[in-house]
Amino acid sequence: MALIKDPIEWEKGTIKKMVHIYCKSHHGMHNELCLECSGLLEYANKRLDKCKFGSKKATCEKCPVHCYKPEKREYVKQVMRYAGPKMILKHPIDAVRHIIKNIV
C-alpha cells in the first residue's frame, strides 16, 4: 500500500470515516450507513470526482468554489462538526493531515 494517496481519494476516505462516525452515533448504524448518510456519501464522492482543482484541491472549508447544493452543504457541515473532533481519536493520521492542510 502506498504511503501517499491521491488527494481526492484521501478526501473520499476521510469523508467516509466522518459519515460513519456520525451515522453510528445519530442513526444507530454500525457496519453500514443508513439511506440518508449513504446518499450523502455518494453525493460527496461525486462532487470530489468532479472537483476542478483535482490533486491541488484544498479542504472544502478553504475552497473558493462551494460545489455542494445548499441543503447537502448544511448536512455535511453538521456531519463534520460532530465527527471532526472525534477523528483525532478514531483516525488520528487523517485528522492531523486535515488540520495541516487547512493551515497551509
Backbone as CSV, one residue per row, in Angstrom:
resi,resn,N_x,N_y,N_z,CA_x,CA_y,CA_z,C_x,C_y,C_z
1,MET,0.836,-1.179,0.000,0.000,0.000,0.000,0.884,1.247,0.000
2,ALA,0.560,2.169,-0.855,1.350,3.397,-0.958,1.135,4.262,0.274
3,LEU,2.181,4.919,0.692,2.104,5.792,1.858,1.345,7.079,1.538
4,ILE,1.531,7.591,0.340,0.865,8.830,-0.068,-0.213,8.483,-1.089
5,LYS,-1.429,8.839,-0.782,-2.557,8.585,-1.670,-2.823,9.810,-2.532
6,ASP,-3.557,9.581,-3.604,-4.090,10.675,-4.396,-4.942,11.541,-3.467
7,PRO,-4.777,12.866,-3.498,-5.514,13.743,-2.578,-7.037,13.561,-2.628
8,ILE,-7.582,13.351,-3.805,-9.035,13.172,-3.925,-9.451,11.872,-3.242
9,GLU,-8.690,10.814,-3.451,-9.005,9.537,-2.809,-8.870,9.644,-1.292
10,TRP,-7.891,10.398,-0.829,-7.724,10.595,0.606,-8.943,11.348,1.172
11,GLU,-9.391,12.375,0.458,-10.571,13.125,0.892,-11.806,12.229,0.943
12,LYS,-11.937,11.361,-0.049,-13.063,10.417,-0.050,-13.006,9.509,1.175
13,GLY,-11.817,9.040,1.496,-11.661,8.190,2.669,-11.988,8.921,3.951
14,THR,-11.571,10.171,4.033,-11.824,10.973,5.235,-13.305,11.249,5.411
15,ILE,-13.989,11.650,4.341,-15.425,11.940,4.467,-16.188,10.660,4.788
16,LYS,-15.743,9.543,4.239,-16.394,8.259,4.540,-16.288,7.947,6.035
17,LYS,-15.110,8.144,6.595,-14.910,7.891,8.028,-15.780,8.821,8.865
18,MET,-15.862,10.067,8.469,-16.659,11.035,9.220,-18.152,10.703,9.155
19,VAL,-18.624,10.319,7.991,-20.035,9.965,7.843,-20.351,8.720,8.674
20,HIS,-19.432,7.763,8.703,-19.653,6.560,9.516,-19.733,6.905,11.003
21,ILE,-18.860,7.776,11.469,-18.896,8.200,12.877,-20.245,8.853,13.185
22,TYR,-20.664,9.749,12.314,-21.919,10.466,12.508,-23.110,9.516,12.485
23,CYS,-23.167,8.648,11.482,-24.300,7.747,11.299,-24.412,6.759,12.462
24,LYS,-23.283,6.259,12.914,-23.294,5.321,14.038,-23.902,5.984,15.274
25,SER,-23.522,7.213,15.540,-23.997,7.918,16.723,-25.435,8.426,16.591
26,HIS,-25.774,8.949,15.431,-27.087,9.587,15.260,-28.180,8.656,14.744
27,HIS,-27.791,7.608,14.036,-28.793,6.735,13.426,-28.656,5.278,13.877
28,GLY,-27.737,5.018,14.778,-27.585,3.685,15.344,-27.006,2.643,14.404
29,MET,-26.431,3.086,13.308,-25.859,2.144,12.328,-24.415,1.822,12.750
30,HIS,-24.020,0.576,12.552,-22.677,0.181,12.984,-21.772,-0.173,11.809
31,ASN,-22.129,-1.140,11.015,-21.255,-1.561,9.913,-21.653,-0.950,8.579
32,GLU,-22.881,-0.536,8.468,-23.379,0.050,7.231,-23.926,1.438,7.523
33,LEU,-24.163,2.200,6.478,-24.758,3.528,6.626,-26.265,3.452,6.395
34,CYS,-27.009,4.333,7.028,-28.438,4.445,6.742,-28.584,5.027,5.329
35,LEU,-29.793,5.020,4.819,-30.019,5.521,3.454,-29.643,6.992,3.308
36,GLU,-29.977,7.785,4.308,-29.677,9.220,4.245,-28.166,9.471,4.194
37,CYS,-27.433,8.825,5.087,-25.978,9.015,5.131,-25.293,8.386,3.921
38,SER,-25.821,7.263,3.470,-25.284,6.622,2.265,-25.438,7.554,1.061
39,GLY,-26.591,8.201,0.965,-26.829,9.162,-0.121,-25.901,10.358,-0.030
40,LEU,-25.664,10.835,1.188,-24.747,11.959,1.376,-23.334,11.584,0.948
41,LEU,-22.880,10.403,1.347,-21.538,9.961,0.983,-21.406,9.800,-0.528
42,GLU,-22.411,9.237,-1.150,-22.388,9.084,-2.615,-22.322,10.456,-3.291
43,TYR,-23.099,11.399,-2.797,-23.101,12.764,-3.335,-21.721,13.404,-3.164
44,ALA,-21.146,13.273,-1.967,-19.826,13.857,-1.699,-18.773,13.263,-2.630
45,ASN,-18.824,11.961,-2.850,-17.855,11.314,-3.742,-18.003,11.802,-5.177
46,LYS,-19.233,12.000,-5.624,-19.460,12.527,-6.980,-18.893,13.941,-7.106
47,ARG,-19.104,14.762,-6.071,-18.583,16.119,-6.106,-17.054,16.101,-6.115
48,LEU,-16.461,15.209,-5.332,-14.994,15.103,-5.322,-14.469,14.645,-6.682
49,ASP,-15.170,13.718,-7.315,-14.755,13.240,-8.641,-14.760,14.369,-9.669
50,LYS,-15.660,15.326,-9.489,-15.796,16.428,-10.445,-15.036,17.679,-10.034
51,CYS,-14.289,17.607,-8.950,-13.578,18.781,-8.451,-12.613,19.314,-9.507
52,LYS,-12.771,20.582,-9.838,-11.935,21.167,-10.893,-10.494,21.398,-10.438
53,PHE,-10.241,21.323,-9.145,-8.895,21.533,-8.627,-8.073,20.244,-8.598
54,GLY,-8.747,19.113,-8.722,-8.054,17.828,-8.787,-7.099,17.605,-7.631
55,SER,-5.872,17.217,-7.944,-4.892,16.896,-6.907,-4.438,18.135,-6.121
56,LYS,-4.784,19.316,-6.586,-4.429,20.561,-5.890,-5.564,21.038,-4.981
57,LYS,-6.562,20.191,-4.785,-7.736,20.546,-4.009,-7.387,20.911,-2.566
58,ALA,-7.949,22.025,-2.121,-7.832,22.426,-0.710,-8.932,21.714,0.071
59,THR,-8.950,21.901,1.371,-10.081,21.381,2.137,-11.316,22.159,1.709
60,CYS,-12.476,21.568,1.886,-13.713,22.238,1.476,-13.869,23.587,2.163
61,GLU,-13.438,23.661,3.412,-13.535,24.905,4.176,-12.745,26.036,3.513
62,LYS,-11.621,25.709,2.899,-10.746,26.710,2.267,-11.016,26.899,0.777
63,CYS,-11.874,26.067,0.218,-12.109,26.093,-1.230,-12.893,27.340,-1.639
64,PRO,-12.460,28.014,-2.715,-13.175,29.209,-3.179,-14.483,28.871,-3.900
65,VAL,-14.658,27.609,-4.291,-15.859,27.178,-5.006,-16.619,26.195,-4.117
66,HIS,-17.853,26.520,-3.779,-18.667,25.604,-2.985,-19.587,24.851,-3.941
67,CYS,-19.234,23.608,-4.198,-19.904,22.840,-5.241,-21.099,22.030,-4.724
68,TYR,-21.358,22.038,-3.423,-22.493,21.302,-2.879,-23.754,22.150,-2.974
69,LYS,-24.889,21.481,-3.196,-26.181,22.156,-3.104,-26.333,22.616,-1.653
70,PRO,-27.033,23.728,-1.427,-27.120,24.276,-0.062,-27.571,23.273,1.005
71,GLU,-28.587,22.450,0.715,-29.062,21.509,1.739,-28.033,20.418,2.022
72,LYS,-27.305,19.984,1.002,-26.249,18.986,1.197,-25.075,19.616,1.946
73,ARG,-24.789,20.840,1.637,-23.688,21.544,2.294,-23.950,21.676,3.794
74,GLU,-25.176,21.999,4.148,-25.532,22.121,5.563,-25.429,20.767,6.266
75,TYR,-25.853,19.704,5.582,-25.782,18.374,6.174,-24.321,17.954,6.368
76,VAL,-23.480,18.221,5.388,-22.058,17.889,5.505,-21.426,18.692,6.644
77,LYS,-21.784,19.953,6.771,-21.260,20.765,7.875,-21.647,20.148,9.221
78,GLN,-22.892,19.714,9.316,-23.382,19.081,10.539,-22.578,17.814,10.846
79,VAL,-22.354,17.008,9.831,-21.567,15.776,9.996,-20.149,16.124,10.435
80,MET,-19.536,17.092,9.774,-18.151,17.449,10.082,-18.001,18.075,11.461
81,ARG,-18.968,18.889,11.856,-18.912,19.481,13.196,-18.967,18.407,14.275
82,TYR,-19.764,17.377,14.029,-19.882,16.305,15.012,-18.677,15.367,14.961
83,ALA,-18.340,14.900,13.759,-17.318,13.857,13.614,-15.895,14.398,13.669
84,GLY,-15.700,15.647,13.281,-14.360,16.220,13.239,-13.570,16.049,14.522
85,PRO,-14.111,16.488,15.653,-13.363,16.331,16.908,-13.105,14.868,17.285
86,LYS,-13.973,13.972,16.857,-13.804,12.553,17.173,-12.754,11.879,16.292
87,MET,-12.446,12.507,15.178,-11.463,11.938,14.246,-10.077,11.840,14.879
88,ILE,-9.734,12.766,15.757,-8.394,12.766,16.345,-8.152,11.482,17.150
89,LEU,-9.191,10.913,17.732,-9.051,9.663,18.484,-9.238,8.425,17.610
90,LYS,-10.181,8.504,16.686,-10.508,7.337,15.867,-9.607,7.187,14.638
91,HIS,-9.222,8.289,14.044,-8.404,8.285,12.827,-7.401,9.433,12.903
92,PRO,-6.423,9.334,13.797,-5.520,10.470,14.051,-4.717,10.933,12.835
93,ILE,-4.289,10.036,11.980,-3.499,10.441,10.805,-4.340,11.313,9.888
94,ASP,-5.578,10.892,9.632,-6.469,11.696,8.786,-6.756,13.046,9.433
95,ALA,-6.974,13.053,10.736,-7.289,14.301,11.441,-6.121,15.283,11.372
96,VAL,-4.933,14.803,11.657,-3.754,15.688,11.620,-3.490,16.174,10.200
97,ARG,-3.623,15.295,9.238,-3.427,15.686,7.833,-4.417,16.790,7.435
98,HIS,-5.657,16.650,7.872,-6.692,17.652,7.559,-6.358,18.997,8.217
99,ILE,-5.926,18.944,9.467,-5.569,20.176,10.179,-4.414,20.881,9.472
100,ILE,-3.388,20.120,9.109,-2.220,20.703,8.414,-2.647,21.283,7.073
101,LYS,-3.475,20.551,6.333,-3.920,21.020,5.024,-4.754,22.297,5.156
102,ASN,-5.469,22.431,6.235,-6.277,23.628,6.475,-5.407,24.830,6.823
103,ILE,-4.276,24.594,7.465,-3.373,25.678,7.860,-2.591,26.191,6.661
104,VAL,-2.156,25.292,5.822,-1.302,25.653,4.678,-2.051,26.321,3.580
